Amino acid sequence: MRTHHRVGSIFWLVIGLYVAISAYRLGLGNFHQPGPGFIFFLMALLLIILSAIDLGTTFIGKSKVGKEKPDEPLWLGVRWHKVLIVLAGISIYNYVFNFLGFLLSTFLLMIFLFKAVEPTKWWVSVFASVITILLSFGIFKLWLKVPFPTGILGF
């Protein structure tokens, strides 16, 4: 199982390097006037750092004696129904985003994910959804001035 973990870490490290090089070729600009590759370069650096840390832990960490089985399938224990639920939710979100607008569609998506994927109490789902949309609205709409669709409710 440790080998699978290392291969996954190396895969994401290579993807991060590829994206960083491609973003650099697009042009980084500077912090006050970012170029088209600036945000992609920063995200690629984050991916490189996290995958390098993850890869390092596979060499440093202790083996789980008795719990690793070399003949055990890699995908054993994956909860596929949850993966399909998330994909369905995101697909519906993509479909209704322009019609309902950013705030309402994101709020409904977050509640759906909090309740359907890892069930939580209603008040936790609503509170976490409100915090999520307020933070993302503040970052993208107010700070970065990204235009969002207003939707049927006009906000």
N, CA, C and O atoms as a GROMACS GRO file, in nm:
protein
  620
    1MET      N    1   0.083  -0.119   0.000
    1MET     CA    2   0.000   0.000   0.000
    1MET      C    3   0.088   0.126   0.000
    1MET      O    4   0.051   0.228  -0.057
    2ARG      N    5   0.202   0.116   0.065
    2ARG     CA    6   0.293   0.230   0.070
    2ARG      C    7   0.341   0.266  -0.070
    2ARG      O    8   0.361   0.384  -0.101
    3THR      N    9   0.360   0.166  -0.155
    3THR     CA   10   0.403   0.191  -0.292
    3THR      C   11   0.298   0.270  -0.368
    3THR      O   12   0.331   0.363  -0.442
    4HIS      N   13   0.171   0.235  -0.351
    4HIS     CA   14   0.062   0.309  -0.415
    4HIS      C   15   0.062   0.454  -0.369
    4HIS      O   16   0.039   0.546  -0.448
    5HIS      N   17   0.086   0.475  -0.242
    5HIS     CA   18   0.089   0.610  -0.185
    5HIS      C   19   0.203   0.691  -0.247
    5HIS      O   20   0.186   0.808  -0.282
    6ARG      N   21   0.319   0.629  -0.261
    6ARG     CA   22   0.434   0.697  -0.322
    6ARG      C   23   0.407   0.731  -0.467
    6ARG      O   24   0.439   0.841  -0.513
    7VAL      N   25   0.349   0.637  -0.540
    7VAL     CA   26   0.320   0.661  -0.681
    7VAL      C   27   0.222   0.778  -0.696
    7VAL      O   28   0.238   0.863  -0.784
    8GLY      N   29   0.121   0.783  -0.609
    8GLY     CA   30   0.026   0.894  -0.613
    8GLY      C   31   0.093   1.027  -0.582
    8GLY      O   32   0.063   1.127  -0.648
    9SER      N   33   0.181   1.029  -0.486
    9SER     CA   34   0.252   1.152  -0.451
    9SER      C   35   0.342   1.198  -0.565
    9SER      O   36   0.350   1.317  -0.595
   10ILE      N   37   0.411   1.104  -0.627
   10ILE     CA   38   0.498   1.138  -0.740
   10ILE      C   39   0.415   1.189  -0.858
   10ILE      O   40   0.455   1.283  -0.926
   11PHE      N   41   0.300   1.127  -0.882
   11PHE     CA   42   0.211   1.172  -0.989
   11PHE      C   43   0.173   1.318  -0.969
   11PHE      O   44   0.184   1.398  -1.062
   12TRP      N   45   0.128   1.355  -0.848
   12TRP     CA   46   0.086   1.494  -0.823
   12TRP      C   47   0.204   1.590  -0.822
   12TRP      O   48   0.189   1.707  -0.855
   13LEU      N   49   0.321   1.541  -0.786
   13LEU     CA   50   0.442   1.624  -0.793
   13LEU      C   51   0.475   1.658  -0.938
   13LEU      O   52   0.508   1.772  -0.969
   14VAL      N   53   0.466   1.559  -1.026
   14VAL     CA   54   0.492   1.581  -1.169
   14VAL      C   55   0.386   1.674  -1.229
   14VAL      O   56   0.419   1.763  -1.307
   15ILE      N   57   0.259   1.654  -1.193
   15ILE     CA   58   0.153   1.743  -1.242
   15ILE      C   59   0.180   1.886  -1.196
   15ILE      O   60   0.166   1.980  -1.274
   16GLY      N   61   0.218   1.903  -1.070
   16GLY     CA   62   0.250   2.036  -1.019
   16GLY      C   63   0.365   2.102  -1.093
   16GLY      O   64   0.360   2.221  -1.124
   17LEU      N   65   0.469   2.024  -1.123
   17LEU     CA   66   0.582   2.078  -1.198
   17LEU      C   67   0.540   2.119  -1.339
   17LEU      O   68   0.580   2.225  -1.388
   18TYR      N   69   0.459   2.037  -1.403
   18TYR     CA   70   0.412   2.069  -1.537
   18TYR      C   71   0.328   2.198  -1.538
   18TYR      O   72   0.347   2.284  -1.623
   19VAL      N   73   0.237   2.210  -1.442
   19VAL     CA   74   0.152   2.330  -1.436
   19VAL      C   75   0.236   2.453  -1.403
   19VAL      O   76   0.212   2.560  -1.459
   20ALA      N   77   0.335   2.439  -1.314
   20ALA     CA   78   0.420   2.553  -1.280
   20ALA      C   79   0.499   2.601  -1.401
   20ALA      O   80   0.510   2.722  -1.425
   21ILE      N   81   0.554   2.508  -1.478
   21ILE     CA   82   0.629   2.546  -1.598
   21ILE      C   83   0.537   2.611  -1.701
   21ILE      O   84   0.574   2.711  -1.762
   22SER      N   85   0.420   2.554  -1.721
   22SER     CA   86   0.324   2.611  -1.817
   22SER      C   87   0.278   2.750  -1.773
   22SER      O   88   0.265   2.840  -1.856
   23ALA      N   89   0.253   2.766  -1.644
   23ALA     CA   90   0.210   2.897  -1.594
   23ALA      C   91   0.322   3.000  -1.608
   23ALA      O   92   0.295   3.116  -1.640
   24TYR      N   93   0.444   2.960  -1.585
   24TYR     CA   94   0.558   3.051  -1.602
   24TYR      C   95   0.568   3.098  -1.747
   24TYR      O   96   0.600   3.214  -1.773
   25ARG      N   97   0.542   3.006  -1.840
   25ARG     CA   98   0.546   3.042  -1.982
   25ARG      C   99   0.434   3.139  -2.019
   25ARG      O  100   0.450   3.220  -2.111
   26LEU      N  101   0.321   3.131  -1.949
   26LEU     CA  102   0.212   3.226  -1.974
   26LEU      C  103   0.248   3.367  -1.930
   26LEU      O  104   0.201   3.465  -1.989
   27GLY      N  105   0.332   3.377  -1.830
   27GLY     CA  106   0.372   3.508  -1.776
   27GLY      C  107   0.315   3.528  -1.637
   27GLY      O  108   0.195   3.515  -1.615
   28LEU      N  109   0.404   3.561  -1.544
   28LEU     CA  110   0.362   3.576  -1.405
   28LEU      C  111   0.323   3.719  -1.369
   28LEU      O  112   0.239   3.741  -1.282
   29GLY      N  113   0.384   3.816  -1.436
   29GLY     CA  114   0.359   3.954  -1.397
   29GLY      C  115   0.422   3.981  -1.261
   29GLY      O  116   0.527   3.924  -1.229
   30ASN      N  117   0.360   4.066  -1.181
   30ASN     CA  118   0.407   4.088  -1.044
   30ASN      C  119   0.287   4.085  -0.951
   30ASN      O  120   0.174   4.062  -0.994
   31PHE      N  121   0.311   4.108  -0.823
   31PHE     CA  122   0.204   4.094  -0.725
   31PHE      C  123   0.094   4.198  -0.744
   31PHE      O  124  -0.023   4.169  -0.719
   32HIS      N  125   0.131   4.319  -0.788
   32HIS     CA  126   0.032   4.425  -0.805
   32HIS      C  127  -0.037   4.420  -0.942
   32HIS      O  128  -0.149   4.468  -0.957
   33GLN      N  129   0.029   4.362  -1.041
   33GLN     CA  130  -0.030   4.344  -1.174
   33GLN      C  131   0.000   4.200  -1.219
   33GLN      O  132   0.090   4.177  -1.298
   34PRO      N  133  -0.078   4.105  -1.166
   34PRO     CA  134  -0.050   3.965  -1.200
   34PRO      C  135  -0.077   3.934  -1.346
   34PRO      O  136  -0.170   3.987  -1.407
   35GLY      N  137   0.007   3.848  -1.401
   35GLY     CA  138  -0.011   3.803  -1.538
   35GLY      C  139  -0.108   3.686  -1.544
   35GLY      O  140  -0.161   3.645  -1.440
   36PRO      N  141  -0.133   3.632  -1.661
   36PRO     CA  142  -0.231   3.524  -1.675
   36PRO      C  143  -0.190   3.394  -1.608
   36PRO      O  144  -0.276   3.310  -1.578
   37GLY      N  145  -0.062   3.375  -1.582
   37GLY     CA  146  -0.018   3.251  -1.520
   37GLY      C  147   0.009   3.261  -1.371
   37GLY      O  148   0.051   3.164  -1.309
   38PHE      N  149  -0.016   3.378  -1.314
   38PHE     CA  150   0.022   3.402  -1.173
   38PHE      C  151  -0.048   3.308  -1.076
   38PHE      O  152   0.019   3.240  -0.997
   39ILE      N  153  -0.179   3.302  -1.080
   39ILE     CA  154  -0.253   3.220  -0.983
   39ILE      C  155  -0.228   3.072  -1.007
   39ILE      O  156  -0.222   2.993  -0.912
   40PHE      N  157  -0.212   3.033  -1.134
   40PHE     CA  158  -0.183   2.893  -1.165
   40PHE      C  159  -0.045   2.854  -1.112
   40PHE      O  160  -0.026   2.743  -1.063
   41PHE      N  161   0.049   2.947  -1.121
   41PHE     CA  162   0.183   2.921  -1.069
   41PHE      C  163   0.181   2.904  -0.917
   41PHE      O  164   0.245   2.814  -0.864
   42LEU      N  165   0.107   2.990  -0.849
   42LEU     CA  166   0.097   2.979  -0.703
   42LEU      C  167   0.030   2.848  -0.662
   42LEU      O  168   0.075   2.783  -0.567
   43MET      N  169  -0.074   2.810  -0.730
   43MET     CA  170  -0.143   2.685  -0.697
   43MET      C  171  -0.055   2.564  -0.729
   43MET      O  172  -0.058   2.465  -0.657
   44ALA      N  173   0.023   2.573  -0.837
   44ALA     CA  174   0.115   2.464  -0.871
   44ALA      C  175   0.223   2.452  -0.764
   44ALA      O  176   0.262   2.341  -0.728
   45LEU      N  177   0.272   2.565  -0.713
   45LEU     CA  178   0.371   2.560  -0.604
   45LEU      C  179   0.312   2.495  -0.480
   45LEU      O  180   0.379   2.416  -0.413
   46LEU      N  181   0.188   2.527  -0.449
   46LEU     CA  182   0.122   2.465  -0.335
   46LEU      C  183   0.108   2.314  -0.356
   46LEU      O  184   0.132   2.237  -0.263
   47LEU      N  185   0.071   2.273  -0.476
   47LEU     CA  186   0.060   2.130  -0.507
   47LEU      C  187   0.195   2.061  -0.497
   47LEU      O  188   0.203   1.949  -0.446
   48ILE      N  189   0.301   2.125  -0.545
   48ILE     CA  190   0.435   2.068  -0.537
   48ILE      C  191   0.477   2.051  -0.392
   48ILE      O  192   0.530   1.946  -0.355
   49ILE      N  193   0.455   2.152  -0.311
   49ILE     CA  194   0.495   2.147  -0.170
   49ILE      C  195   0.418   2.037  -0.096
   49ILE      O  196   0.478   1.958  -0.024
   50LEU      N  197   0.287   2.033  -0.116
   50LEU     CA  198   0.206   1.933  -0.045
   50LEU      C  199   0.238   1.791  -0.090
   50LEU      O  200   0.242   1.700  -0.008
   51SER      N  201   0.259   1.772  -0.219
   51SER     CA  202   0.292   1.637  -0.266
   51SER      C  203   0.431   1.596  -0.222
   51SER      O  204   0.454   1.478  -0.195
   52ALA      N  205   0.525   1.691  -0.214
   52ALA     CA  206   0.659   1.658  -0.164
   52ALA      C  207   0.654   1.621  -0.015
   52ALA      O  208   0.722   1.528   0.029
   53ILE      N  209   0.573   1.693   0.062
   53ILE     CA  210   0.555   1.658   0.203
   53ILE      C  211   0.492   1.520   0.217
   53ILE      O  212   0.536   1.439   0.299
   54ASP      N  213   0.390   1.494   0.136
   54ASP     CA  214   0.324   1.364   0.139
   54ASP      C  215   0.419   1.252   0.100
   54ASP      O  216   0.419   1.145   0.161
   55LEU      N  217   0.501   1.276  -0.003
   55LEU     CA  218   0.599   1.177  -0.044
   55LEU      C  219   0.703   1.154   0.065
   55LEU      O  220   0.743   1.040   0.090
   56GLY      N  221   0.745   1.262   0.130
   56GLY     CA  222   0.843   1.248   0.239
   56GLY      C  223   0.790   1.168   0.356
   56GLY      O  224   0.865   1.094   0.420
   57THR      N  225   0.662   1.181   0.385
   57THR     CA  226   0.605   1.106   0.497
   57THR      C  227   0.600   0.956   0.469
   57THR      O  228   0.600   0.876   0.563
   58THR      N  229   0.597   0.917   0.343
   58THR     CA  230   0.597   0.773   0.312
   58THR      C  231   0.733   0.711   0.341
   58THR      O  232   0.741   0.590   0.365
   59PHE      N  233   0.839   0.790   0.339
   59PHE     CA  234   0.973   0.738   0.370
   59PHE      C  235   1.003   0.747   0.519
   59PHE      O  236   1.076   0.664   0.574
   60ILE      N  237   0.946   0.847   0.584
   60ILE     CA  238   0.974   0.869   0.726
   60ILE      C  239   0.880   0.791   0.816
   60ILE      O  240   0.922   0.736   0.917
   61GLY      N  241   0.753   0.786   0.778
   61GLY     CA  242   0.650   0.725   0.862
   61GLY      C  243   0.675   0.577   0.887
   61GLY      O  244   0.739   0.508   0.807
   62LYS      N  245   0.623   0.530   0.999
   62LYS     CA  246   0.637   0.389   1.036
   62LYS      C  247   0.534   0.307   0.959
   62LYS      O  248   0.423   0.352   0.932
   63SER      N  249   0.574   0.186   0.925
   63SER     CA  250   0.484   0.095   0.856
   63SER      C  251   0.383   0.039   0.955
   63SER      O  252   0.415   0.013   1.071
   64LYS      N  253   0.262   0.022   0.910
   64LYS     CA  254   0.158  -0.035   0.994
   64LYS      C  255   0.169  -0.187   0.986
   64LYS      O  256   0.114  -0.250   0.895
   65VAL      N  257   0.240  -0.245   1.080
   65VAL     CA  258   0.266  -0.388   1.078
   65VAL      C  259   0.136  -0.464   1.098
   65VAL      O  260   0.058  -0.435   1.189
   66GLY      N  261   0.113  -0.562   1.009
   66GLY     CA  262  -0.006  -0.645   1.019
   66GLY      C  263  -0.127  -0.586   0.949
   66GLY      O  264  -0.223  -0.658   0.925
   67LYS      N  265  -0.125  -0.457   0.917
   67LYS     CA  266  -0.240  -0.394   0.854
   67LYS      C  267  -0.224  -0.382   0.703
   67LYS      O  268  -0.322  -0.369   0.630
   68GLU      N  269  -0.099  -0.386   0.656
   68GLU     CA  270  -0.074  -0.379   0.513
   68GLU      C  271  -0.076  -0.517   0.453
   68GLU      O  272  -0.012  -0.609   0.503
   69LYS      N  273  -0.150  -0.531   0.345
   69LYS     CA  274  -0.156  -0.658   0.274
   69LYS      C  275  -0.119  -0.629   0.129
   69LYS      O  276  -0.192  -0.558   0.060
   70PRO      N  277  -0.008  -0.683   0.081
   70PRO     CA  278   0.035  -0.651  -0.055
   70PRO      C  279  -0.061  -0.694  -0.164
   70PRO      O  280  -0.062  -0.635  -0.272
   71ASP      N  281  -0.142  -0.796  -0.139
   71ASP     CA  282  -0.234  -0.842  -0.242
   71ASP      C  283  -0.372  -0.776  -0.232
   71ASP      O  284  -0.462  -0.808  -0.309
   72GLU      N  285  -0.388  -0.683  -0.139
   72GLU     CA  286  -0.514  -0.614  -0.122
   72GLU      C  287  -0.535  -0.512  -0.234
   72GLU      O  288  -0.444  -0.435  -0.264
   73PRO      N  289  -0.653  -0.511  -0.296
   73PRO     CA  290  -0.678  -0.416  -0.406
   73PRO      C  291  -0.667  -0.271  -0.358
   73PRO      O  292  -0.702  -0.238  -0.244
   74LEU      N  293  -0.617  -0.186  -0.446
   74LEU     CA  294  -0.596  -0.045  -0.414
   74LEU      C  295  -0.726   0.027  -0.380
   74LEU      O  296  -0.728   0.110  -0.290
   75TRP      N  297  -0.834  -0.003  -0.451
   75TRP     CA  298  -0.960   0.069  -0.436
   75TRP      C  299  -1.054   0.006  -0.335
   75TRP      O  300  -1.170   0.046  -0.326
   76LEU      N  301  -1.005  -0.091  -0.258
   76LEU     CA  302  -1.089  -0.155  -0.158
   76LEU      C  303  -1.128  -0.055  -0.050
   76LEU      O  304  -1.041   0.014   0.004
   77GLY      N  305  -1.253  -0.047  -0.017
   77GLY     CA  306  -1.299   0.042   0.089
   77GLY      C  307  -1.342   0.180   0.041
   77GLY      O  308  -1.389   0.260   0.122
   78VAL      N  309  -1.325   0.210  -0.088
   78VAL     CA  310  -1.369   0.339  -0.140
   78VAL      C  311  -1.521   0.340  -0.144
   78VAL      O  312  -1.583   0.246  -0.194
   79ARG      N  313  -1.579   0.445  -0.092
   79ARG     CA  314  -1.725   0.456  -0.089
   79ARG      C  315  -1.772   0.523  -0.218
   79ARG      O  316  -1.790   0.645  -0.223
   80TRP      N  317  -1.792   0.442  -0.321
   80TRP     CA  318  -1.826   0.492  -0.454
   80TRP      C  319  -1.957   0.567  -0.456
   80TRP      O  320  -1.973   0.661  -0.534
   81HIS      N  321  -2.051   0.527  -0.373
   81HIS     CA  322  -2.180   0.598  -0.374
   81HIS      C  323  -2.162   0.743  -0.331
   81HIS      O  324  -2.234   0.831  -0.379
   82LYS      N  325  -2.068   0.770  -0.242
   82LYS     CA  326  -2.043   0.909  -0.200
   82LYS      C  327  -1.978   0.989  -0.313
   82LYS      O  328  -2.008   1.107  -0.331
   83VAL      N  329  -1.889   0.924  -0.387
   83VAL     CA  330  -1.826   0.990  -0.501
   83VAL      C  331  -1.932   1.028  -0.604
   83VAL      O  332  -1.931   1.138  -0.658
   84LEU      N  333  -2.023   0.935  -0.631
   84LEU     CA  334  -2.130   0.962  -0.727
   84LEU      C  335  -2.225   1.072  -0.678
   84LEU      O  336  -2.274   1.152  -0.758
   85ILE      N  337  -2.251   1.076  -0.548
   85ILE     CA  338  -2.336   1.180  -0.491
   85ILE      C  339  -2.272   1.317  -0.511
   85ILE      O  340  -2.340   1.413  -0.549
   86VAL      N  341  -2.141   1.328  -0.485
   86VAL     CA  342  -2.071   1.455  -0.503
   86VAL      C  343  -2.072   1.496  -0.650
   86VAL      O  344  -2.098   1.612  -0.681
   87LEU      N  345  -2.045   1.402  -0.740
   87LEU     CA  346  -2.047   1.434  -0.884
   87LEU      C  347  -2.186   1.479  -0.928
   87LEU      O  348  -2.197   1.572  -1.007
   88ALA      N  349  -2.289   1.414  -0.880
   88ALA     CA  350  -2.426   1.454  -0.915
   88ALA      C  351  -2.456   1.594  -0.862
   88ALA      O  352  -2.515   1.676  -0.933
   89GLY      N  353  -2.417   1.621  -0.738
   89GLY     CA  354  -2.440   1.754  -0.680
   89GLY      C  355  -2.369   1.864  -0.756
   89GLY      O  356  -2.427   1.970  -0.780
   90ILE      N  357  -2.245   1.840  -0.793
   90ILE     CA  358  -2.169   1.941  -0.867
   90ILE      C  359  -2.224   1.959  -1.008
   90ILE      O  360  -2.225   2.070  -1.060
   91SER      N  361  -2.271   1.851  -1.069
   91SER     CA  362  -2.331   1.861  -1.202
   91SER      C  363  -2.458   1.945  -1.199
   91SER      O  364  -2.480   2.029  -1.286
   92ILE      N  365  -2.542   1.921  -1.100
   92ILE     CA  366  -2.665   2.000  -1.086
   92ILE      C  367  -2.631   2.145  -1.055
   92ILE      O  368  -2.695   2.237  -1.107
   93TYR      N  369  -2.531   2.168  -0.971
   93TYR     CA  370  -2.484   2.303  -0.939
   93TYR      C  371  -2.442   2.376  -1.066
   93TYR      O  372  -2.476   2.492  -1.086
   94ASN      N  373  -2.368   2.306  -1.150
   94ASN     CA  374  -2.322   2.365  -1.276
   94ASN      C  375  -2.440   2.402  -1.365
   94ASN      O  376  -2.437   2.504  -1.434
   95TYR      N  377  -2.542   2.322  -1.364
   95TYR     CA  378  -2.659   2.346  -1.446
   95TYR      C  379  -2.742   2.465  -1.398
   95TYR      O  380  -2.791   2.543  -1.479
   96VAL      N  381  -2.759   2.480  -1.267
   96VAL     CA  382  -2.847   2.584  -1.212
   96VAL      C  383  -2.773   2.712  -1.171
   96VAL      O  384  -2.836   2.807  -1.127
   97PHE      N  385  -2.642   2.715  -1.186
   97PHE     CA  386  -2.562   2.827  -1.138
   97PHE      C  387  -2.607   2.961  -1.198
   97PHE      O  388  -2.629   3.057  -1.124
   98ASN      N  389  -2.621   2.967  -1.328
   98ASN     CA  390  -2.660   3.093  -1.392
   98ASN      C  391  -2.805   3.130  -1.363
   98ASN      O  392  -2.838   3.248  -1.352
   99PHE      N  393  -2.892   3.031  -1.350
   99PHE     CA  394  -3.033   3.057  -1.325
   99PHE      C  395  -3.058   3.105  -1.182
   99PHE      O  396  -3.127   3.205  -1.160
  100LEU      N  397  -3.002   3.032  -1.083
  100LEU     CA  398  -3.026   3.068  -0.943
  100LEU      C  399  -2.929   3.174  -0.892
  100LEU      O  400  -2.958   3.240  -0.791
  101GLY      N  401  -2.816   3.193  -0.956
  101GLY     CA  402  -2.716   3.287  -0.911
  101GLY      C  403  -2.617   3.221  -0.817
  101GLY      O  404  -2.638   3.110  -0.768
  102PHE      N  405  -2.508   3.293  -0.792
  102PHE     CA  406  -2.400   3.238  -0.712
  102PHE      C  407  -2.443   3.208  -0.569
  102PHE      O  408  -2.421   3.097  -0.520
  103LEU      N  409  -2.503   3.304  -0.502
  103LEU     CA  410  -2.532   3.288  -0.360
  103LEU      C  411  -2.628   3.173  -0.332
  103LEU      O  412  -2.600   3.087  -0.249
  104LEU      N  413  -2.739   3.170  -0.400
  104LEU     CA  414  -2.840   3.068  -0.374
  104LEU      C  415  -2.793   2.929  -0.416
  104LEU      O  416  -2.809   2.833  -0.341
  105SER      N  417  -2.734   2.917  -0.535
  105SER     CA  418  -2.690   2.785  -0.582
  105SER      C  419  -2.576   2.731  -0.496
  105SER      O  420  -2.573   2.611  -0.468
  106THR      N  421  -2.484   2.816  -0.455
  106THR     CA  422  -2.373   2.770  -0.370
  106THR      C  423  -2.423   2.732  -0.231
  106THR      O  424  -2.378   2.634  -0.173
  107PHE      N  425  -2.516   2.809  -0.178
  107PHE     CA  426  -2.575   2.777  -0.048
  107PHE      C  427  -2.643   2.640  -0.053
  107PHE      O  428  -2.624   2.557   0.036
  108LEU      N  429  -2.722   2.616  -0.157
  108LEU     CA  430  -2.791   2.486  -0.170
  108LEU      C  431  -2.692   2.371  -0.191
  108LEU      O  432  -2.710   2.263  -0.135
  109LEU      N  433  -2.587   2.394  -0.270
  109LEU     CA  434  -2.486   2.291  -0.290
  109LEU      C  435  -2.416   2.256  -0.159
  109LEU      O  436  -2.397   2.139  -0.128
  110MET      N  437  -2.380   2.357  -0.084
  110MET     CA  438  -2.308   2.331   0.042
  110MET      C  439  -2.397   2.256   0.141
  110MET      O  440  -2.350   2.163   0.208
  111ILE      N  441  -2.522   2.294   0.151
  111ILE     CA  442  -2.613   2.221   0.240
  111ILE      C  443  -2.626   2.076   0.194
  111ILE      O  444  -2.622   1.983   0.275
  112PHE      N  445  -2.641   2.056   0.063
  112PHE     CA  446  -2.651   1.921   0.008
  112PHE      C  447  -2.527   1.839   0.044
  112PHE      O  448  -2.538   1.725   0.089
  113LEU      N  449  -2.409   1.897   0.024
  113LEU     CA  450  -2.286   1.823   0.054
  113LEU      C  451  -2.271   1.794   0.203
  113LEU      O  452  -2.229   1.685   0.241
  114PHE      N  453  -2.305   1.891   0.286
  114PHE     CA  454  -2.295   1.869   0.431
  114PHE      C  455  -2.394   1.763   0.480
  114PHE      O  456  -2.365   1.689   0.574
  115LYS      N  457  -2.510   1.756   0.418
  115LYS     CA  458  -2.612   1.659   0.463
  115LYS      C  459  -2.598   1.523   0.394
  115LYS      O  460  -2.619   1.421   0.458
  116ALA      N  461  -2.564   1.520   0.266
  116ALA     CA  462  -2.564   1.395   0.191
  116ALA      C  463  -2.432   1.318   0.201
  116ALA      O  464  -2.433   1.195   0.210
  117VAL      N  465  -2.321   1.387   0.200
  117VAL     CA  466  -2.193   1.317   0.196
  117VAL      C  467  -2.150   1.273   0.336
  117VAL      O  468  -2.127   1.155   0.360
  118GLU      N  469  -2.141   1.364   0.426
  118GLU     CA  470  -2.110   1.333   0.566
  118GLU      C  471  -2.218   1.398   0.650
  118GLU      O  472  -2.205   1.514   0.688
  119PRO      N  473  -2.324   1.325   0.680
  119PRO     CA  474  -2.440   1.386   0.747
  119PRO      C  475  -2.404   1.460   0.876
  119PRO      O  476  -2.336   1.407   0.964
  120THR      N  477  -2.451   1.584   0.883
  120THR     CA  478  -2.432   1.666   1.002
  120THR      C  479  -2.568   1.715   1.046
  120THR      O  480  -2.668   1.694   0.978
  121LYS      N  481  -2.572   1.780   1.160
  121LYS     CA  482  -2.697   1.839   1.206
  121LYS      C  483  -2.735   1.955   1.115
  121LYS      O  484  -2.648   2.015   1.051
  122TRP      N  485  -2.865   1.985   1.109
  122TRP     CA  486  -2.912   2.090   1.020
  122TRP      C  487  -2.850   2.225   1.052
  122TRP      O  488  -2.810   2.298   0.961
  123TRP      N  489  -2.841   2.258   1.179
  123TRP     CA  490  -2.788   2.390   1.214
  123TRP      C  491  -2.641   2.400   1.176
  123TRP      O  492  -2.595   2.508   1.138
  124VAL      N  493  -2.566   2.291   1.185
  124VAL     CA  494  -2.425   2.291   1.145
  124VAL      C  495  -2.415   2.308   0.994
  124VAL      O  496  -2.331   2.384   0.945
  125SER      N  497  -2.500   2.239   0.919
  125SER     CA  498  -2.500   2.250   0.773
  125SER      C  499  -2.532   2.391   0.728
  125SER      O  500  -2.464   2.446   0.641
  126VAL      N  501  -2.634   2.450   0.786
  126VAL     CA  502  -2.674   2.586   0.747
  126VAL      C  503  -2.566   2.686   0.787
  126VAL      O  504  -2.530   2.773   0.707
  127PHE      N  505  -2.515   2.675   0.908
  127PHE     CA  506  -2.411   2.768   0.955
  127PHE      C  507  -2.286   2.758   0.869
  127PHE      O  508  -2.231   2.860   0.827
  128ALA      N  509  -2.239   2.637   0.842
  128ALA     CA  510  -2.119   2.618   0.761
  128ALA      C  511  -2.141   2.666   0.618
  128ALA      O  512  -2.050   2.720   0.555
  129SER      N  513  -2.261   2.646   0.565
  129SER     CA  514  -2.293   2.693   0.430
  129SER      C  515  -2.293   2.845   0.422
  129SER      O  516  -2.241   2.902   0.327
  130VAL      N  517  -2.352   2.909   0.521
  130VAL     CA  518  -2.353   3.056   0.525
  130VAL      C  519  -2.211   3.110   0.535
  130VAL      O  520  -2.176   3.204   0.464
  131ILE      N  521  -2.130   3.052   0.622
  131ILE     CA  522  -1.991   3.097   0.636
  131ILE      C  523  -1.916   3.077   0.504
  131ILE      O  524  -1.839   3.165   0.463
  132THR      N  525  -1.938   2.964   0.438
  132THR     CA  526  -1.871   2.936   0.311
  132THR      C  527  -1.907   3.038   0.204
  132THR      O  528  -1.819   3.090   0.136
  133ILE      N  529  -2.036   3.066   0.188
  133ILE     CA  530  -2.074   3.159   0.082
  133ILE      C  531  -2.034   3.302   0.117
  133ILE      O  532  -2.000   3.380   0.027
  134LEU      N  533  -2.037   3.338   0.244
  134LEU     CA  534  -1.994   3.473   0.281
  134LEU      C  535  -1.844   3.493   0.256
  134LEU      O  536  -1.803   3.597   0.205
  135LEU      N  537  -1.764   3.394   0.292
  135LEU     CA  538  -1.620   3.403   0.268
  135LEU      C  539  -1.588   3.406   0.119
  135LEU      O  540  -1.510   3.488   0.073
  136SER      N  541  -1.649   3.315   0.043
  136SER     CA  542  -1.621   3.312  -0.100
  136SER      C  543  -1.676   3.437  -0.170
  136SER      O  544  -1.612   3.488  -0.263
  137PHE      N  545  -1.791   3.486  -0.129
  137PHE     CA  546  -1.845   3.609  -0.185
  137PHE      C  547  -1.754   3.727  -0.153
  137PHE      O  548  -1.726   3.810  -0.239
  138GLY      N  549  -1.708   3.733  -0.030
  138GLY     CA  550  -1.618   3.841   0.009
  138GLY      C  551  -1.487   3.839  -0.068
  138GLY      O  552  -1.438   3.944  -0.111
  139ILE      N  553  -1.432   3.720  -0.084
  139ILE     CA  554  -1.304   3.710  -0.155
  139ILE      C  555  -1.320   3.740  -0.303
  139ILE      O  556  -1.248   3.823  -0.359
  140PHE      N  557  -1.415   3.672  -0.367
  140PHE     CA  558  -1.424   3.682  -0.512
  140PHE      C  559  -1.501   3.805  -0.561
  140PHE      O  560  -1.456   3.870  -0.655
  141LYS      N  561  -1.612   3.837  -0.500
  141LYS     CA  562  -1.695   3.947  -0.550
  141LYS      C  563  -1.646   4.083  -0.499
  141LYS      O  564  -1.630   4.177  -0.577
  142LEU      N  565  -1.622   4.092  -0.369
  142LEU     CA  566  -1.585   4.222  -0.312
  142LEU      C  567  -1.437   4.255  -0.329
  142LEU      O  568  -1.402   4.366  -0.368
  143TRP      N  569  -1.352   4.159  -0.301
  143TRP     CA  570  -1.208   4.186  -0.305
  143TRP      C  571  -1.152   4.176  -0.446
  143TRP      O  572  -1.085   4.268  -0.493
  144LEU      N  573  -1.179   4.064  -0.517
  144LEU     CA  574  -1.122   4.042  -0.649
  144LEU      C  575  -1.209   4.095  -0.763
  144LEU      O  576  -1.168   4.094  -0.879
  145LYS      N  577  -1.330   4.140  -0.730
  145LYS     CA  578  -1.422   4.200  -0.827
  145LYS      C  579  -1.458   4.104  -0.942
  145LYS      O  580  -1.467   4.145  -1.058
  146VAL      N  581  -1.479   3.978  -0.908
  146VAL     CA  582  -1.521   3.879  -1.007
  146VAL      C  583  -1.672   3.890  -1.023
  146VAL      O  584  -1.746   3.881  -0.925
  147PRO      N  585  -1.720   3.909  -1.146
  147PRO     CA  586  -1.865   3.919  -1.166
  147PRO      C  587  -1.931   3.780  -1.156
  147PRO      O  588  -1.889   3.685  -1.222
  148PHE      N  589  -2.035   3.771  -1.075
  148PHE     CA  590  -2.112   3.648  -1.060
  148PHE      C  591  -2.251   3.671  -1.116
  148PHE      O  592  -2.300   3.784  -1.116
  149PRO      N  593  -2.316   3.565  -1.164
  149PRO     CA  594  -2.455   3.582  -1.208
  149PRO      C  595  -2.545   3.612  -1.088
  149PRO      O  596  -2.529   3.553  -0.981
  150THR      N  597  -2.638   3.704  -1.107
  150THR     CA  598  -2.726   3.743  -0.996
  150THR      C  599  -2.839   3.643  -0.975
  150THR      O  600  -2.884   3.624  -0.862
  151GLY      N  601  -2.885   3.580  -1.081
  151GLY     CA  602  -2.990   3.481  -1.066
  151GLY      C  603  -3.129   3.542  -1.060
  151GLY      O  604  -3.147   3.662  -1.080
  152ILE      N  605  -3.226   3.456  -1.032
  152ILE     CA  606  -3.367   3.498  -1.036
  152ILE      C  607  -3.404   3.590  -0.920
  152ILE      O  608  -3.499   3.668  -0.932
  153LEU      N  609  -3.331   3.583  -0.809
  153LEU     CA  610  -3.365   3.666  -0.694
  153LEU      C  611  -3.300   3.804  -0.701
  153LEU      O  612  -3.335   3.892  -0.621
  154GLY      N  613  -3.209   3.826  -0.794
  154GLY     CA  614  -3.150   3.957  -0.812
  154GLY      C  615  -3.032   3.987  -0.720
  154GLY      O  616  -2.992   4.103  -0.709
  155PHE      N  617  -2.975   3.886  -0.654
  155PHE     CA  618  -2.854   3.910  -0.572
  155PHE      C  619  -2.756   3.797  -0.589
  155PHE      O  620  -2.649   3.799  -0.528
   0.00000   0.00000   0.00000
